[in-house]
Amino acid sequence: MKSSNAGESLRGTTMRLVTFETEGSVRVGAVRNGAGGRMEVVDLGRHDASLPGSVKQLLEAGPAIWP
């Protein structure tokens, strides 16, 4: 049975934010375990174009822009 509390399923989970460059553009992303246990970066800007381009800018903007 699935938990009705989404936060409960994330207990003990660590999110790693990264700033990375791709195709000449600086982007903000999150690291996750991919196929075969390989680490991969999810480009957060592809999911929300309003996000700043770096982790530093994201943190400086504060909760006002966090979903």
N, C-alpha and C positions, 0 to 999 in steps of 0.2 A: 504494500500500500504506500502510495506517495504521501509525503508530508505536505500539509496545506500551508506550512510556513516556509516560504522560499529561503529565507535567511538561515533557517535551521539546516538545510541541506548544504550550505556553504561553510558551516562551522569547520575551522581548521584549514581553510583554503587561503592561500596567499595569492594576491594579484600583483604581478610585476608589470609596471608601466615602463615603456621604453620610448626614446626618441630615436628614429632611424631615418635613413635616407634611401629613397628609391626613385629611379628615373629623374634624378636631379632635384627632387622635392623632399623637404624635411617633413616627417610625419610623426604622429603619436600613435603608439600601439600597445598591445598587451601581449605578454608571452603566455603560451599555453602548451600543454603536452599534445603533440599531434600523433599521427599514425606511427606505430612502432616505437612509441615513447620519445620520438624526436621533438625537440623544442621548436615551436614556430611562432611567428609574430602575426597577430591579427591587427590589421590596419583599422583603427577605430574611426578614422576620418572617412573611410569608405562607407561606414554605417551611419555616421552623423557628420555631414560636411561642415556644420557650424562649430565643431570642436577646434581649438587652437592647434597649431602645428607641432608643438613640443610639450613634453611633460612639464617643463618649467612654466610655460605659459598656461597650461591647464591648471596647475596648482595655484599660480598667481591669480587666476580668474576666480577661484574659489567656488563655493557651493551654488552660486547663482546660475552657473552654466551646467552643473551636474544634473543628469537625468533623474 
